Structures are given as structure tokens and as C-alpha cells.
Amino acid sequence: MGQPALTAEETIAWAERTSEGWRSLLTAHPEALRVPCDVMGVSNVGELLQHIVAVELRYAQQLAGLPPADYASIAFDSAEAIYATHQRAIALLKEQLASGVDWDEKIEYVTRSMGPARSSRKSILFHALLHSVRHYAQLATLIRRHGIQPGPMDYIFMDMERV
């Protein structure tokens, strides 16, 4: 038996489940988008969510050989708009997974804060998927302080059965 491994498909499923939880929460509590937030130099939760989905989309686009979207074009005024961007990103990532590309191939891409860079497709893929986990944890703490209780986000809930 080999070492346990988390596949790209399993990581995408976790990203989708987590994002759907936040989408539901923000649909029920749209006021949360205006909660002040100082993470990543943004001013509110909506802007941090824009950052989360923009990273997903921009890396997905670059993995697909497309130019990265401009941040200003990524809406963050509603849960629907934010998670429409997430869905676009996930669709592109799934297309890339099905395409048979070499995930060890190093490609050039552009980052918003550090400019041009080069990494393996695998590193870019998992960064695009796992980057949000860190920020969603930060958001969960912030939102709780404002009286809104997010649902479970930990990976263990992907297949937990209560006994």
C-alpha cells in the first residue's frame, strides 16, 4: 500500500463544498459583505472574497493558456456574483484536469503582487485550490465576531459519518 494522497479531484470537491457553504451563508447574510476587514489590505469582506475568487480564476485562466482577468472586472457586490467567478474558475480547472496536460511541466504565469514567475502546473493548480482555505479560515473568525456562524469547512467533513 502506498502513501495516502489527496487528489486534485478531491481538492476541487473540497473547494466547491467550502465555497458553496460560504455562498449560502452570504446569501442569507448579505450584510456580511460590508463587514470591515484588513486582511490583504482590503477594506471589507466582499473585497477579500473578490481576492479569493480572483486568484482561483486568474490561475485557472493561465493554466488554460488564457490571459488572466483584471481584478477590476471581478464583481464582489453579491454572493451570486462572487461565486459565479468561482464556478468559472472551477470549470476551467476541471477542463485542464481532463485535458491530459503534463502537471510537472513548468509554465510562466503572472502574479498580481510579484509579477512574472515560473512554476509547475501542479503547484499552480494546488495553489489556486488551497489559497482560499487560509482566507476562509480568517473570514470565519472575523464573521463569528460579528455574530454570524459559518458552517463546517474542515476536510474531515467531506466523508464524516456520525456514529
N, CA and C atoms as an extended XYZ file, in Angstrom:
489
Properties=species:S:1:pos:R:3:atomname:S:1:resname:S:1:resid:I:1 pbc="F F F"
N         0.837       -1.190        0.000 N   MET     1
C         0.000        0.000        0.000 CA  MET     1
C         0.879        1.250        0.000 C   MET     1
N         0.475        2.200       -0.814 N   GLY     2
C         1.221        3.449       -0.907 CA  GLY     2
C         0.804        4.448        0.162 C   GLY     2
N         1.410        5.588        0.088 N   GLN     3
C         1.080        6.678        0.999 CA  GLN     3
C        -0.293        7.244        0.642 C   GLN     3
N        -1.056        7.709        1.634 N   PRO     4
C        -2.333        8.353        1.311 CA  PRO     4
C        -2.063        9.647        0.546 C   PRO     4
N        -2.907        9.932       -0.407 N   ALA     5
C        -2.735       11.140       -1.216 CA  ALA     5
C        -4.087       11.795       -1.448 C   ALA     5
N        -4.073       13.084       -1.463 N   LEU     6
C        -5.261       13.865       -1.778 CA  LEU     6
C        -5.182       14.212       -3.261 C   LEU     6
N        -6.150       13.794       -4.039 N   THR     7
C        -6.126       14.036       -5.476 CA  THR     7
C        -6.615       15.445       -5.807 C   THR     7
N        -6.348       15.851       -7.030 N   ALA     8
C        -6.848       17.138       -7.497 CA  ALA     8
C        -8.381       17.150       -7.480 C   ALA     8
N        -8.989       16.039       -7.881 N   GLU     9
C       -10.451       15.970       -7.890 CA  GLU     9
C       -11.020       16.104       -6.479 C   GLU     9
N       -10.378       15.465       -5.503 N   GLU    10
C       -10.837       15.571       -4.117 CA  GLU    10
C       -10.642       16.994       -3.588 C   GLU    10
N        -9.558       17.630       -3.983 N   THR    11
C        -9.302       19.000       -3.551 CA  THR    11
C       -10.305       19.954       -4.181 C   THR    11
N       -10.637       19.731       -5.443 N   ILE    12
C       -11.671       20.546       -6.093 CA  ILE    12
C       -13.013       20.354       -5.385 C   ILE    12
N       -13.339       19.120       -5.049 N   ALA    13
C       -14.600       18.857       -4.345 CA  ALA    13
C       -14.648       19.605       -3.016 C   ALA    13
N       -13.531       19.635       -2.295 N   TRP    14
C       -13.466       20.365       -1.029 CA  TRP    14
C       -13.623       21.863       -1.283 C   TRP    14
N       -12.948       22.379       -2.297 N   ALA    15
C       -13.062       23.803       -2.627 CA  ALA    15
C       -14.504       24.159       -2.985 C   ALA    15
N       -15.145       23.281       -3.736 N   GLU    16
C       -16.540       23.545       -4.123 CA  GLU    16
C       -17.470       23.495       -2.913 C   GLU    16
N       -17.267       22.509       -2.061 N   ARG    17
C       -18.124       22.395       -0.871 CA  ARG    17
C       -17.942       23.602        0.043 C   ARG    17
N       -16.703       23.997        0.240 N   THR    18
C       -16.416       25.156        1.093 CA  THR    18
C       -17.017       26.421        0.492 C   THR    18
N       -16.825       26.613       -0.790 N   SER    19
C       -17.363       27.799       -1.457 CA  SER    19
C       -18.883       27.821       -1.420 C   SER    19
N       -19.502       26.666       -1.600 N   GLU    20
C       -20.965       26.608       -1.539 CA  GLU    20
C       -21.467       26.972       -0.144 C   GLU    20
N       -20.739       26.539        0.880 N   GLY    21
C       -21.103       26.918        2.243 CA  GLY    21
C       -21.050       28.426        2.449 C   GLY    21
N       -19.984       29.039        1.933 N   TRP    22
C       -19.871       30.495        2.057 CA  TRP    22
C       -20.917       31.202        1.205 C   TRP    22
N       -21.195       30.670        0.032 N   ARG    23
C       -22.225       31.275       -0.816 CA  ARG    23
C       -23.578       31.262       -0.098 C   ARG    23
N       -23.926       30.139        0.499 N   SER    24
C       -25.190       30.042        1.237 CA  SER    24
C       -25.214       31.009        2.405 C   SER    24
N       -24.104       31.070        3.140 N   LEU    25
C       -24.021       31.968        4.290 CA  LEU    25
C       -24.201       33.417        3.853 C   LEU    25
N       -23.517       33.799        2.783 N   LEU    26
C       -23.574       35.190        2.334 CA  LEU    26
C       -24.902       35.530        1.660 C   LEU    26
N       -25.565       34.545        1.112 N   THR    27
C       -26.907       34.768        0.563 CA  THR    27
C       -27.875       35.050        1.710 C   THR    27
N       -27.716       34.319        2.810 N   ALA    28
C       -28.560       34.528        3.989 CA  ALA    28
C       -28.181       35.799        4.751 C   ALA    28
N       -26.902       36.197        4.664 N   HIS    29
C       -26.401       37.370        5.397 CA  HIS    29
C       -25.621       38.286        4.459 C   HIS    29
N       -26.294       38.923        3.506 N   PRO    30
C       -25.569       39.783        2.560 CA  PRO    30
C       -24.855       40.945        3.238 C   PRO    30
N       -25.303       41.317        4.415 N   GLU    31
C       -24.644       42.392        5.159 CA  GLU    31
C       -23.205       42.048        5.517 C   GLU    31
N       -22.894       40.759        5.547 N   ALA    32
C       -21.531       40.326        5.882 CA  ALA    32
C       -20.521       40.825        4.860 C   ALA    32
N       -20.937       41.053        3.626 N   LEU    33
C       -20.011       41.548        2.600 CA  LEU    33
C       -19.437       42.913        2.953 C   LEU    33
N       -20.150       43.661        3.782 N   ARG    34
C       -19.711       45.000        4.157 CA  ARG    34
C       -18.959       45.045        5.480 C   ARG    34
N       -18.785       43.897        6.123 N   VAL    35
C       -18.052       43.860        7.395 CA  VAL    35
C       -16.612       44.309        7.137 C   VAL    35
N       -16.110       45.234        7.949 N   PRO    36
C       -14.725       45.687        7.760 CA  PRO    36
C       -13.734       44.520        7.890 C   PRO    36
N       -12.698       44.572        7.059 N   CYS    37
C       -11.704       43.502        7.013 CA  CYS    37
C       -10.367       44.116        6.602 C   CYS    37
N        -9.317       43.753        7.313 N   ASP    38
C        -7.999       44.304        6.977 CA  ASP    38
C        -7.038       43.251        6.406 C   ASP    38
N        -7.533       42.067        6.089 N   VAL    39
C        -6.701       41.021        5.513 CA  VAL    39
C        -6.331       41.425        4.084 C   VAL    39
N        -5.096       41.270        3.708 N   MET    40
C        -4.616       41.573        2.344 CA  MET    40
C        -4.815       43.037        1.966 C   MET    40
N        -4.960       43.914        2.936 N   GLY    41
C        -5.105       45.331        2.646 CA  GLY    41
C        -6.451       45.736        2.071 C   GLY    41
N        -7.456       44.854        2.190 N   VAL    42
C        -8.793       45.188        1.694 CA  VAL    42
C        -9.565       45.916        2.785 C   VAL    42
N       -10.714       46.471        2.426 N   SER    43
C       -11.479       47.214        3.427 CA  SER    43
C       -12.692       46.463        3.955 C   SER    43
N       -13.139       45.422        3.223 N   ASN    44
C       -14.307       44.691        3.713 CA  ASN    44
C       -14.283       43.239        3.222 C   ASN    44
N       -15.207       42.446        3.734 N   VAL    45
C       -15.292       41.021        3.412 CA  VAL    45
C       -15.510       40.802        1.920 C   VAL    45
N       -16.338       41.617        1.298 N   GLY    46
C       -16.588       41.478       -0.134 CA  GLY    46
C       -15.294       41.567       -0.940 C   GLY    46
N       -14.439       42.495       -0.570 N   GLU    47
C       -13.173       42.647       -1.283 CA  GLU    47
C       -12.248       41.456       -1.057 C   GLU    47
N       -12.259       40.882        0.137 N   LEU    48
C       -11.429       39.692        0.366 CA  LEU    48
C       -11.970       38.512       -0.434 C   LEU    48
N       -13.288       38.391       -0.517 N   LEU    49
C       -13.875       37.339       -1.338 CA  LEU    49
C       -13.543       37.545       -2.813 C   LEU    49
N       -13.504       38.796       -3.245 N   GLN    50
C       -13.069       39.076       -4.614 CA  GLN    50
C       -11.650       38.555       -4.815 C   GLN    50
N       -10.774       38.804       -3.859 N   HIS    51
C        -9.392       38.321       -3.943 CA  HIS    51
C        -9.363       36.793       -4.039 C   HIS    51
N       -10.144       36.123       -3.218 N   ILE    52
C       -10.162       34.651       -3.215 CA  ILE    52
C       -10.552       34.119       -4.593 C   ILE    52
N       -11.651       34.592       -5.129 N   VAL    53
C       -12.118       34.049       -6.413 CA  VAL    53
C       -11.284       34.557       -7.578 C   VAL    53
N       -10.713       35.747       -7.436 N   ALA    54
C        -9.829       36.264       -8.495 CA  ALA    54
C        -8.589       35.391       -8.619 C   ALA    54
N        -8.024       34.977       -7.504 N   VAL    55
C        -6.856       34.090       -7.543 CA  VAL    55
C        -7.232       32.780       -8.226 C   VAL    55
N        -8.367       32.213       -7.843 N   GLU    56
C        -8.812       30.973       -8.485 CA  GLU    56
C        -8.928       31.155       -9.998 C   GLU    56
N        -9.613       32.219      -10.402 N   LEU    57
C        -9.864       32.437      -11.820 CA  LEU    57
C        -8.582       32.747      -12.583 C   LEU    57
N        -7.774       33.647      -12.059 N   ARG    58
C        -6.566       34.057      -12.783 CA  ARG    58
C        -5.605       32.884      -12.985 C   ARG    58
N        -5.441       32.044      -11.962 N   TYR    59
C        -4.551       30.889      -12.140 CA  TYR    59
C        -5.178       29.853      -13.067 C   TYR    59
N        -6.481       29.654      -12.962 N   ALA    60
C        -7.157       28.717      -13.867 CA  ALA    60
C        -7.011       29.185      -15.313 C   ALA    60
N        -7.182       30.462      -15.537 N   GLN    61
C        -7.034       31.004      -16.885 CA  GLN    61
C        -5.619       30.782      -17.413 C   GLN    61
N        -4.644       31.034      -16.578 N   GLN    62
C        -3.262       30.894      -17.033 CA  GLN    62
C        -2.892       29.432      -17.271 C   GLN    62
N        -3.432       28.523      -16.470 N   LEU    63
C        -3.222       27.100      -16.730 CA  LEU    63
C        -3.823       26.701      -18.074 C   LEU    63
N        -4.896       27.379      -18.462 N   ALA    64
C        -5.568       27.091      -19.730 CA  ALA    64
C        -4.964       27.868      -20.901 C   ALA    64
N        -3.916       28.639      -20.644 N   GLY    65
C        -3.278       29.405      -21.706 CA  GLY    65
C        -3.996       30.695      -22.050 C   GLY    65
N        -4.864       31.148      -21.150 N   LEU    66
C        -5.627       32.379      -21.368 CA  LEU    66
C        -5.012       33.518      -20.571 C   LEU    66
N        -5.223       34.757      -20.999 N   PRO    67
C        -4.735       35.886      -20.197 CA  PRO    67
C        -5.538       35.989      -18.900 C   PRO    67
N        -4.879       36.376      -17.805 N   PRO    68
C        -5.599       36.497      -16.534 CA  PRO    68
C        -6.533       37.706      -16.517 C   PRO    68
N        -7.689       37.514      -15.931 N   ALA    69
C        -8.672       38.592      -15.803 CA  ALA    69
C        -8.108       39.723      -14.952 C   ALA    69
N        -8.546       40.911      -15.244 N   ASP    70
C        -8.190       42.066      -14.436 CA  ASP    70
C        -9.047       42.056      -13.170 C   ASP    70
N        -8.429       42.347      -12.033 N   TYR    71
C        -9.184       42.347      -10.776 CA  TYR    71
C       -10.411       43.246      -10.852 C   TYR    71
N       -10.268       44.397      -11.483 N   ALA    72
C       -11.380       45.355      -11.532 CA  ALA    72
C       -12.600       44.774      -12.236 C   ALA    72
N       -12.419       43.752      -13.068 N   SER    73
C       -13.540       43.158      -13.789 CA  SER    73
C       -14.255       42.069      -12.980 C   SER    73
N       -13.760       41.779      -11.793 N   ILE    74
C       -14.318       40.689      -10.983 CA  ILE    74
C       -15.243       41.282       -9.920 C   ILE    74
N       -16.531       41.027      -10.095 N   ALA    75
C       -17.553       41.601       -9.211 CA  ALA    75
C       -17.508       40.969       -7.826 C   ALA    75
N       -17.859       41.774       -6.818 N   PHE    76
C       -17.884       41.274       -5.437 CA  PHE    76
C       -19.012       41.911       -4.643 C   PHE    76
N       -20.058       42.322       -5.342 N   ASP    77
C       -21.161       43.013       -4.675 CA  ASP    77
C       -22.263       42.090       -4.191 C   ASP    77
N       -22.185       40.802       -4.537 N   SER    78
C       -23.192       39.857       -4.066 CA  SER    78
C       -22.589       38.459       -4.039 C   SER    78
N       -23.193       37.599       -3.256 N   ALA    79
C       -22.739       36.204       -3.209 CA  ALA    79
C       -22.847       35.585       -4.595 C   ALA    79
N       -23.909       35.900       -5.311 N   GLU    80
C       -24.118       35.349       -6.661 CA  GLU    80
C       -22.968       35.731       -7.587 C   GLU    80
N       -22.586       36.995       -7.584 N   ALA    81
C       -21.510       37.466       -8.464 CA  ALA    81
C       -20.171       36.848       -8.075 C   ALA    81
N       -19.902       36.805       -6.784 N   ILE    82
C       -18.633       36.254       -6.304 CA  ILE    82
C       -18.505       34.792       -6.707 C   ILE    82
N       -19.542       34.029       -6.464 N   TYR    83
C       -19.439       32.590       -6.700 CA  TYR    83
C       -19.668       32.193       -8.153 C   TYR    83
N       -20.166       33.128       -8.968 N   ALA    84
C       -20.171       32.889      -10.421 CA  ALA    84
C       -18.717       32.870      -10.915 C   ALA    84
N       -17.892       33.741      -10.362 N   THR    85
C       -16.466       33.754      -10.716 CA  THR    85
C       -15.808       32.458      -10.258 C   THR    85
N       -16.130       32.019       -9.057 N   HIS    86
C       -15.586       30.747       -8.557 CA  HIS    86
C       -15.950       29.608       -9.504 C   HIS    86
N       -17.204       29.550       -9.937 N   GLN    87
C       -17.647       28.478      -10.824 CA  GLN    87
C       -16.924       28.521      -12.168 C   GLN    87
N       -16.670       29.716      -12.680 N   ARG    88
C       -15.894       29.844      -13.928 CA  ARG    88
C       -14.509       29.245      -13.735 C   ARG    88
N       -13.889       29.553      -12.608 N   ALA    89
C       -12.548       29.047      -12.323 CA  ALA    89
C       -12.547       27.531      -12.210 C   ALA    89
N       -13.486       26.986      -11.471 N   ILE    90
C       -13.552       25.533      -11.281 CA  ILE    90
C       -13.784       24.825      -12.612 C   ILE    90
N       -14.638       25.389      -13.465 N   ALA    91
C       -14.880       24.783      -14.780 CA  ALA    91
C       -13.592       24.735      -15.601 C   ALA    91
N       -12.813       25.804      -15.572 N   LEU    92
C       -11.535       25.818      -16.290 CA  LEU    92
C       -10.560       24.798      -15.710 C   LEU    92
N       -10.510       24.704      -14.385 N   LEU    93
C        -9.596       23.742      -13.754 CA  LEU    93
C        -9.993       22.309      -14.107 C   LEU    93
N       -11.283       22.029      -14.103 N   LYS    94
C       -11.744       20.683      -14.468 CA  LYS    94
C       -11.410       20.364      -15.925 C   LYS    94
N       -11.537       21.361      -16.802 N   GLU    95
C       -11.160       21.160      -18.203 CA  GLU    95
C        -9.678       20.811      -18.312 C   GLU    95
N        -8.854       21.506      -17.552 N   GLN    96
C        -7.421       21.229      -17.586 CA  GLN    96
C        -7.114       19.830      -17.061 C   GLN    96
N        -7.807       19.422      -16.004 N   LEU    97
C        -7.592       18.076      -15.459 CA  LEU    97
C        -7.955       17.006      -16.480 C   LEU    97
N        -8.977       17.258      -17.267 N   ALA    98
C        -9.426       16.286      -18.262 CA  ALA    98
C        -8.593       16.322      -19.542 C   ALA    98
N        -7.741       17.329      -19.681 N   SER    99
C        -7.034       17.536      -20.949 CA  SER    99
C        -5.777       16.687      -21.121 C   SER    99
N        -5.287       16.097      -20.061 N   GLY   100
C        -4.083       15.282      -20.174 CA  GLY   100
C        -2.788       16.076      -20.208 C   GLY   100
N        -2.803       17.314      -19.713 N   VAL   101
C        -1.569       18.103      -19.696 CA  VAL   101
C        -0.551       17.476      -18.750 C   VAL   101
N         0.692       17.823      -18.925 N   ASP   102
C         1.773       17.362      -18.060 CA  ASP   102
C         1.818       18.280      -16.834 C   ASP   102
N         1.398       17.765      -15.693 N   TRP   103
C         1.304       18.587      -14.482 CA  TRP   103
C         2.657       18.936      -13.890 C   TRP   103
N         3.713       18.258      -14.318 N   ASP   104
C         5.061       18.587      -13.861 CA  ASP   104
C         5.711       19.664      -14.726 C   ASP   104
N         5.102       19.971      -15.872 N   GLU   105
C         5.647       20.995      -16.762 CA  GLU   105
C         5.655       22.346      -16.059 C   GLU   105
N         6.773       23.038      -16.172 N   LYS   106
C         6.853       24.394      -15.624 CA  LYS   106
C         6.376       25.371      -16.686 C   LYS   106
N         5.506       26.277      -16.261 N   ILE   107
C         4.999       27.297      -17.178 CA  ILE   107
C         5.199       28.677      -16.570 C   ILE   107
N         5.222       29.655      -17.441 N   GLU   108
C         5.302       31.035      -16.980 CA  GLU   108
C         3.891       31.555      -16.742 C   GLU   108
N         3.765       32.385      -15.725 N   TYR   109
C         2.471       32.981      -15.383 CA  TYR   109
C         2.753       34.314      -14.723 C   TYR   109
N         1.702       35.058      -14.498 N   VAL   110
C         1.856       36.375      -13.899 CA  VAL   110
C         1.097       36.417      -12.583 C   VAL   110
N         1.736       36.968      -11.559 N   THR   111
C         1.059       37.174      -10.279 CA  THR   111
C         0.760       38.663      -10.138 C   THR   111
N        -0.221       38.953       -9.359 N   ARG   112
C        -0.601       40.353       -9.162 CA  ARG   112
C         0.443       41.098       -8.329 C   ARG   112
N         0.993       40.427       -7.320 N   SER   113
C         1.897       41.123       -6.402 CA  SER   113
C         3.379       40.934       -6.705 C   SER   113
N         3.733       39.845       -7.406 N   MET   114
C         5.156       39.576       -7.626 CA  MET   114
C         5.549       39.560       -9.104 C   MET   114
N         4.611       39.841       -9.992 N   GLY   115
C         4.929       39.899      -11.409 CA  GLY   115
C         5.082       38.522      -12.033 C   GLY   115
N         5.895       38.432      -13.103 N   PRO   116
C         6.076       37.166      -13.803 CA  PRO   116
C         6.798       36.134      -12.942 C   PRO   116
N         6.407       34.868      -13.126 N   ALA   117
C         7.021       33.779      -12.363 CA  ALA   117
C         6.938       32.498      -13.189 C   ALA   117
N         7.542       31.451      -12.660 N   ARG   118
C         7.537       30.151      -13.329 CA  ARG   118
C         7.389       29.077      -12.257 C   ARG   118
N         6.423       28.174      -12.456 N   SER   119
C         6.186       27.056      -11.532 CA  SER   119
C         5.607       25.900      -12.325 C   SER   119
N         5.556       24.739      -11.659 N   SER   120
C         4.915       23.589      -12.300 CA  SER   120
C         3.407       23.822      -12.333 C   SER   120
N         2.773       23.215      -13.326 N   ARG   121
C         1.316       23.287      -13.417 CA  ARG   121
C         0.681       22.760      -12.125 C   ARG   121
N         1.265       21.701      -11.573 N   LYS   122
C         0.749       21.111      -10.336 CA  LYS   122
C         0.776       22.127       -9.198 C   LYS   122
N         1.870       22.844       -9.036 N   SER   123
C         1.964       23.849       -7.971 CA  SER   123
C         0.927       24.946       -8.152 C   SER   123
N         0.748       25.380       -9.391 N   ILE   124
C        -0.231       26.433       -9.680 CA  ILE   124
C        -1.646       25.936       -9.387 C   ILE   124
N        -1.947       24.713       -9.817 N   LEU   125
C        -3.264       24.132       -9.574 CA  LEU   125
C        -3.578       24.073       -8.084 C   LEU   125
N        -2.665       23.493       -7.310 N   PHE   126
C        -2.957       23.341       -5.883 CA  PHE   126
C        -2.934       24.672       -5.151 C   PHE   126
N        -2.125       25.615       -5.614 N   HIS   127
C        -2.186       26.946       -5.010 CA  HIS   127
C        -3.560       27.564       -5.264 C   HIS   127
N        -4.035       27.463       -6.493 N   ALA   128
C        -5.345       28.027       -6.832 CA  ALA   128
C        -6.445       27.430       -5.959 C   ALA   128
N        -6.316       26.146       -5.642 N   LEU   129
C        -7.354       25.475       -4.852 CA  LEU   129
C        -7.195       25.668       -3.347 C   LEU   129
N        -5.972       25.714       -2.848 N   LEU   130
C        -5.761       25.759       -1.399 CA  LEU   130
C        -5.605       27.171       -0.836 C   LEU   130
N        -5.332       28.126       -1.683 N   HIS   131
C        -5.174       29.517       -1.253 CA  HIS   131
C        -6.413       29.999       -0.492 C   HIS   131
N        -7.575       29.593       -0.964 N   SER   132
C        -8.817       30.049       -0.337 CA  SER   132
C        -8.986       29.511        1.080 C   SER   132
N        -8.463       28.321        1.355 N   VAL   133
C        -8.632       27.710        2.679 CA  VAL   133
C        -8.117       28.649        3.769 C   VAL   133
N        -6.947       29.195        3.534 N   ARG   134
C        -6.346       30.110        4.520 CA  ARG   134
C        -7.237       31.330        4.723 C   ARG   134
N        -7.704       31.915        3.614 N   HIS   135
C        -8.522       33.116        3.742 CA  HIS   135
C        -9.910       32.824        4.303 C   HIS   135
N       -10.494       31.683        3.953 N   TYR   136
C       -11.791       31.345        4.536 CA  TYR   136
C       -11.687       31.151        6.050 C   TYR   136
N       -10.572       30.619        6.529 N   ALA   137
C       -10.374       30.486        7.980 CA  ALA   137
C       -10.301       31.872        8.631 C   ALA   137
N        -9.602       32.790        7.981 N   GLN   138
C        -9.548       34.154        8.503 CA  GLN   138
C       -10.947       34.778        8.517 C   GLN   138
N       -11.688       34.561        7.440 N   LEU   139
C       -13.044       35.112        7.364 CA  LEU   139
C       -13.964       34.513        8.411 C   LEU   139
N       -13.810       33.218        8.667 N   ALA   140
C       -14.665       32.568        9.667 CA  ALA   140
C       -14.497       33.236       11.030 C   ALA   140
N       -13.263       33.504       11.398 N   THR   141
C       -13.001       34.176       12.678 CA  THR   141
C       -13.636       35.561       12.689 C   THR   141
N       -13.449       36.305       11.624 N   LEU   142
C       -13.985       37.660       11.529 CA  LEU   142
C       -15.516       37.664       11.577 C   LEU   142
N       -16.130       36.801       10.803 N   ILE   143
C       -17.590       36.755       10.725 CA  ILE   143
C       -18.205       36.339       12.065 C   ILE   143
N       -17.567       35.395       12.750 N   ARG   144
C       -18.066       34.992       14.081 CA  ARG   144
C       -18.098       36.175       15.034 C   ARG   144
N       -17.096       37.019       14.957 N   ARG   145
C       -17.042       38.214       15.828 CA  ARG   145
C       -18.195       39.171       15.541 C   ARG   145
N       -18.809       39.024       14.382 N   HIS   146
C       -19.943       39.870       14.002 CA  HIS   146
C       -21.267       39.125       14.122 C   HIS   146
N       -21.253       38.022       14.872 N   GLY   147
C       -22.481       37.315       15.192 CA  GLY   147
C       -23.012       36.384       14.117 C   GLY   147
N       -22.215       36.086       13.121 N   ILE   148
C       -22.654       35.182       12.045 CA  ILE   148
C       -21.819       33.912       12.148 C   ILE   148
N       -22.493       32.778       12.206 N   GLN   149
C       -21.811       31.492       12.408 CA  GLN   149
C       -21.656       30.735       11.095 C   GLN   149
N       -20.414       30.652       10.556 N   PRO   150
C       -20.232       29.854        9.339 CA  PRO   150
C       -20.333       28.365        9.646 C   PRO   150
N       -20.646       27.603        8.628 N   GLY   151
C       -20.728       26.150        8.784 CA  GLY   151
C       -19.347       25.515        8.798 C   GLY   151
N       -19.314       24.199        8.937 N   PRO   152
C       -18.039       23.488        8.989 CA  PRO   152
C       -17.310       23.552        7.644 C   PRO   152
N       -15.990       23.735        7.707 N   MET   153
C       -15.183       23.849        6.499 CA  MET   153
C       -14.045       22.837        6.448 C   MET   153
N       -13.756       22.171        7.544 N   ASP   154
C       -12.611       21.273        7.599 CA  ASP   154
C       -12.785       20.095        6.645 C   ASP   154
N       -11.677       19.589        6.160 N   TYR   155
C       -11.717       18.486        5.206 CA  TYR   155
C       -12.372       17.236        5.793 C   TYR   155
N       -12.260       17.035        7.082 N   ILE   156
C       -12.821       15.839        7.724 CA  ILE   156
C       -14.312       15.698        7.440 C   ILE   156
N       -15.000       16.818        7.198 N   PHE   157
C       -16.442       16.773        6.959 CA  PHE   157
C       -16.792       16.272        5.551 C   PHE   157
N       -15.784       16.047        4.720 N   MET   158
C       -16.042       15.547        3.363 CA  MET   158
C       -16.608       14.121        3.388 C   MET   158
N       -16.210       13.345        4.390 N   ASP   159
C       -16.744       11.981        4.445 CA  ASP   159
C       -17.067       11.503        5.863 C   ASP   159
N       -17.250       12.458        6.767 N   MET   160
C       -17.551       12.105        8.164 CA  MET   160
C       -18.938       11.507        8.279 C   MET   160
N       -19.021       10.424        9.001 N   GLU   161
C       -20.301        9.810        9.352 CA  GLU   161
C       -20.433        9.824       10.859 C   GLU   161
N       -21.521       10.309       11.330 N   ARG   162
C       -21.757       10.312       12.777 CA  ARG   162
C       -22.159        8.908       13.203 C   ARG   162
N       -21.610        8.463       14.335 N   VAL   163
C       -21.959        7.123       14.854 CA  VAL   163
C       -22.578        7.242       16.222 C   VAL   163
